[in-house]
């Protein structure tokens, strides 16, 4: 039972540190961007980036969700167009015949 409790506490700490790491990476990117735009030092830029992220978190979330939706639509479009093109190619392959009635070989790379 002592081992199970320590594993549980370790996993909780691991999860918390993973979340902190992801947040700090995101904050770090925004701090570097703010440094490049404003020309201030890193700590001041990190403070400004934190304020911006805290104040506009709902905007960032909605923009991120919208971006994910657009990417999903793009992937769906590419998949469907590939399936349609593949079906058309299969139909064309069966309908193409040369003068002797033998099937032409398509070279696909």
C-alpha positions, 0 to 999 in steps of 0.5 A: 500500500505504501508503494501504491501511494508513492506511485500515485503521488509521483504520477500526480507530481509528474503530471503537474510538472508536465503541465508547468513545462508546457505552459512555460514553453508557451510563455517562453515563445511569447516572451521571445516574441515580445522581446523581438517586438518591443526590444525589452529584456527577457524578464520584462517581456516575460512579464508582459507576455504573462499579462497578455496571456492571462488577460486574453486567454479566452481569445487565445482559446477560441482562436486555437479551437477555430484553427484546429477546426480549419485544420480538420476541414483541410485534412478531411478535404484532402482525404476525400479528394484523394479517395475520389481521385483514386476511385477515378484512377481505378475506373480509368485503368479498367476502361483504358484498352489499347487496340489489341484489347489488352490492359495498359500498364500504369506507372505509379511512383 
